[in-house]
Amino acid sequence: MDIAAGDREPVSAGRQALAAELRRLRDLEGRSGRDLASRIGISQSKVSRIESGSTVPSLPEVIAWGKELGVSVDVQEKLVSLTEAAYTEVHPWRAALQRRGHLQDDIQEQESTARAVHVFQPSVVPGLLQTAEYARKVCSLFQVPYSPDDLTAAVASRLHRQLALYEPERRFEFLITEAALRWRPGPPRLLLAQLDRIASVSTLENVSIGLIPHDVEAVTFTSHGFVVYDGDDEEQDATVSVETIHAKVTVNAPEGIELYRQRWLLLRQMAVFGDEARRFLGGLTTEITAAG
């Protein structure tokens, strides 16, 4: 949950079950990963990622896998059910934080394997753009409270994630609503520093920051934040991380990912960018300074 943690969970039980079954069937037939890959039209590396659980195969790939290994109708139906179960994963925050003090290192790992990261946030400034004090305030509001040491570690790790913004080969795109920009977890000076930080990062060539004003004519809406991670190469699957109050939901199904891509494009139509976005931030800064 980027609001207070950020996360990449260990391989889910559903994904593990599918990976183990596909690997078992291949082993039973004595087929190499290279041979199977060439016959179903994917790379050997993708076969390895599928069998390790790091990649969820598409339903056509699973069906082709079963057919190539000559499985029975019943086994093929089982594979389809396992694939459908692995398409959407739910990771409760409380359970995740019982295993470790914070989740920032996990999301950093996910970001590091993506060639492009698309973040939509309707309620709070995204973690990759937060100042240290803003991040500390946000993390302190998490509903599964941090210990003092874990809070310090979470903030430090969140700030360390931001180094990726300065890698020119990486691409980051943000869409942030005016409501998120105005949400203030501390005194006005905290928010002023945060707006200045956003304006500064928006000048990086590999970073796009779009701001969605209150008074823009709406073409769509969404009540929750989400992040689309594009794989680091043509074969690496995209995933979507959806933030809810109780858990993070990971979407692996291609049709589900496409829904979020389409929603992103609609939200983008409502945003202002570049100099116009910086003027918008300047107007908010003037307003907050006058009110403060």
C-alpha positions in Angstrom: 0.0 0.0 0.0 1.9 3.1 -1.2 0.0 5.2 1.3 2.0 3.7 4.1 4.0 0.8 3.0 4.4 -0.1 -0.6 4.7 -3.8 -1.3 5.6 -6.8 -3.3 4.3 -9.9 -1.5 6.0 -13.4 -1.7 4.6 -15.6 -4.4 0.9 -16.3 -3.5 -0.5 -19.7 -2.7 -2.6 -19.6 -6.0 0.4 -18.8 -8.1 2.6 -21.4 -6.3 -0.1 -24.1 -6.9 -0.2 -23.3 -10.6 3.6 -23.2 -11.0 4.1 -26.5 -9.1 1.5 -28.3 -11.2 2.9 -27.1 -14.5 6.4 -28.1 -13.4 5.2 -31.5 -12.1 3.5 -32.3 -15.5 6.6 -31.4 -17.4 8.8 -33.5 -15.1 6.4 -36.5 -15.5 6.8 -36.4 -19.2 10.6 -36.0 -19.0 10.5 -32.9 -21.2 13.1 -30.1 -20.9 12.1 -26.5 -20.4 13.8 -25.6 -23.7 11.9 -28.2 -25.7 8.6 -27.3 -24.2 9.2 -23.6 -24.7 10.0 -24.0 -28.4 6.8 -26.1 -29.0 4.4 -23.8 -27.3 6.0 -20.6 -28.7 7.5 -19.0 -25.6 11.1 -18.6 -24.4 12.9 -21.0 -22.1 13.4 -18.1 -19.6 9.7 -17.6 -19.5 9.1 -21.3 -18.8 11.6 -20.8 -15.9 9.7 -17.8 -14.6 6.4 -19.6 -14.9 7.6 -22.6 -13.0 9.2 -20.4 -10.2 5.9 -18.5 -9.8 7.4 -15.2 -10.7 5.3 -14.9 -13.9 1.6 -15.9 -14.3 1.1 -17.5 -17.8 -1.8 -16.5 -19.9 -4.7 -19.0 -20.2 -3.8 -19.8 -23.9 -0.2 -20.6 -22.8 -1.5 -22.9 -20.0 -3.8 -24.7 -22.4 -0.9 -25.1 -25.0 1.3 -26.4 -22.1 -1.3 -29.1 -21.2 -1.9 -30.1 -24.8 1.8 -30.4 -25.6 2.2 -32.7 -22.6 -0.9 -34.7 -23.5 -2.7 -34.3 -20.3 -6.3 -35.5 -19.8 -9.4 -33.4 -20.0 -9.7 -33.4 -16.2 -6.1 -32.2 -15.7 -6.6 -29.5 -18.4 -9.7 -28.3 -16.5 -7.7 -28.2 -13.3 -5.0 -26.1 -15.0 -7.6 -23.7 -16.2 -9.0 -23.4 -12.7 -5.6 -22.8 -11.1 -4.8 -20.2 -13.8 -8.0 -18.3 -13.1 -7.3 -18.4 -9.3 -3.8 -17.0 -9.9 -5.0 -14.1 -12.0 -6.0 -11.9 -9.0 -4.1 -12.1 -5.7 -5.1 -10.5 -2.4 -2.4 -9.7 0.1 -3.7 -8.3 3.5 -1.5 -5.6 4.9 -1.7 -7.0 8.4 -0.5 -10.4 7.4 2.3 -8.9 5.3 3.6 -6.8 8.2 3.6 -9.7 10.5 6.4 -11.2 8.4 8.6 -8.1 8.3 8.8 -4.6 9.8 7.9 -2.7 6.6 7.4 -3.5 2.9 9.4 -0.8 1.1 12.2 -3.1 0.0 9.6 -5.4 -1.7 8.1 -2.6 -3.8 11.6 -1.4 -4.7 12.3 -4.8 -6.1 9.2 -4.7 -8.2 10.0 -1.2 -9.4 13.5 -2.3 -10.3 12.3 -5.0 -12.7 9.9 -2.7 -14.5 10.9 -0.7 -17.6 8.0 1.7 -16.9 5.9 2.5 -13.8 2.5 4.3 -14.1 1.1 5.6 -10.8 -2.4 7.0 -10.2 -3.1 8.4 -6.8 -6.4 10.2 -5.9 -5.8 10.8 -2.2 -2.1 11.2 -1.3 1.1 12.2 -3.0 2.7 9.0 -4.3 5.6 7.5 -2.2 8.2 8.0 -5.0 7.6 11.8 -4.8 7.2 12.3 -1.0 9.6 14.4 1.1 11.0 12.8 4.2 8.7 14.6 6.6 5.6 14.0 4.5 6.6 10.3 4.2 7.0 10.1 8.0 3.6 11.6 8.6 1.9 9.3 6.1 3.6 6.2 7.5 2.6 7.1 11.0 -1.1 7.1 10.0 -1.0 3.5 8.7 -3.8 1.4 10.3 -1.4 -1.4 11.3 0.9 0.8 13.5 4.6 0.8 13.0 7.0 0.5 15.9 9.3 3.5 16.2 12.2 1.6 14.7 10.1 0.2 11.9 8.7 3.7 11.1 12.2 5.1 10.8 13.3 2.1 8.6 10.2 2.5 6.4 10.8 6.2 5.8 14.5 5.6 5.0 13.7 2.8 2.6 11.0 4.8 0.9 13.4 7.7 0.3 16.0 5.2 -1.0 13.5 4.0 -3.6 13.4 7.5 -5.0 16.9 7.1 -6.4 15.4 5.2 -9.3 13.8 8.5 -10.5 17.3 9.7 -11.5 18.1 6.7 -13.7 17.5 8.0 -17.3 16.7 4.6 -18.7 13.8 4.1 -16.4 10.4 5.7 -17.1 8.0 6.9 -14.4 4.6 8.5 -15.0 2.3 9.9 -12.3 -1.3 11.1 -12.3 -2.3 12.9 -9.1 -5.6 14.6 -8.3 -5.9 18.0 -6.8 -7.5 16.4 -3.7 -4.2 14.4 -3.2 -2.2 17.6 -3.5 -4.3 19.5 -1.0 -4.4 16.6 1.6 -2.2 17.8 4.4 -0.9 15.4 7.1 1.0 18.2 8.9 1.4 21.9 9.1 1.2 24.1 5.9 5.0 24.3 5.6 5.1 20.5 5.2 2.7 20.7 2.3 4.6 23.7 0.7 7.8 21.7 0.8 6.0 18.7 -0.8 4.6 20.8 -3.6 8.0 22.2 -4.3 9.4 18.7 -4.4 6.8 17.6 -7.1 7.6 20.7 -9.2 11.3 19.9 -9.0 11.0 16.2 -10.0 8.6 17.1 -12.9 11.6 18.6 -14.7 13.3 15.2 -15.1 13.1 14.0 -18.7 12.2 10.4 -17.7 9.5 11.5 -15.4 6.0 12.6 -16.4 3.7 14.2 -13.7 0.1 15.0 -14.6 -2.1 16.9 -12.2 -5.9 16.5 -12.3 -7.7 19.7 -11.2 -11.0 19.7 -9.3 -12.7 21.8 -12.0 -11.7 19.8 -15.0 -14.6 18.2 -17.0 -14.5 14.5 -15.9 -14.4 11.7 -18.5 -14.0 8.9 -15.9 -13.5 8.4 -12.2 -11.9 5.9 -9.8 -12.0 5.7 -6.0 -8.7 4.0 -5.4 -5.1 4.3 -6.4 -3.3 1.8 -8.7 0.1 1.2 -10.2 0.8 -0.4 -13.6 4.2 -2.1 -13.8 5.4 -2.8 -17.4 7.8 -5.7 -17.6 11.5 -4.9 -18.2 11.4 -6.6 -21.7 8.9 -7.8 -24.3 8.3 -11.1 -22.5 8.1 -9.8 -18.9 4.4 -9.6 -18.1 2.8 -6.4 -16.8 1.0 -6.4 -13.5 -1.3 -4.0 -11.7 -1.2 -3.2 -8.0 -4.5 -1.9 -6.5 -4.6 -0.2 -3.1 -7.5 -1.0 -0.8 -7.9 -0.3 2.9 -7.4 -3.9 4.0 -5.1 -5.3 1.4 -3.2 -4.9 -1.9 -4.7 -6.6 -4.9 -2.4 -7.8 -7.7 -4.0 -8.1 -11.1 -2.3 -10.5 -13.5 -5.1 -11.3 -15.9 -4.4 -9.6 -19.3 -8.0 -8.4 -19.7 -7.9 -6.9 -16.2 -4.6 -5.1 -16.9 -6.1 -3.7 -20.1 -9.0 -2.3 -18.1 -6.6 -0.4 -15.9 -4.6 0.8 -19.0 -7.7 2.2 -20.5 -8.7 3.9 -17.3 -5.2 5.4 -17.1 -5.6 6.9 -20.6 -9.0 8.4 -19.6 -7.5 9.9 -16.5 -4.6 11.3 -18.4 -7.0 13.2 -20.7 -8.1 15.2 -17.6 -4.5 16.1 -16.4 -2.2 19.1 -17.1 1.5 18.6 -17.6 4.8 20.4 -17.9 4.8 24.2 -17.4 1.0 24.2 -17.0 1.3 21.7 -14.2 4.0 23.7 -12.5 1.9 26.9 -12.8 -0.9 24.9 -11.1 1.4 23.9 -8.3 2.5 27.6 -8.0 -1.1 28.6 -7.6 -1.7 26.1 -4.8 1.5 27.3 -3.1 0.3 30.9 -3.2 -3.1 29.9 -1.8 -1.7 27.8 1.0 0.9 30.5 1.9 -1.9 33.1 2.1 -4.1 30.9 4.2 -1.3 29.9 6.5 
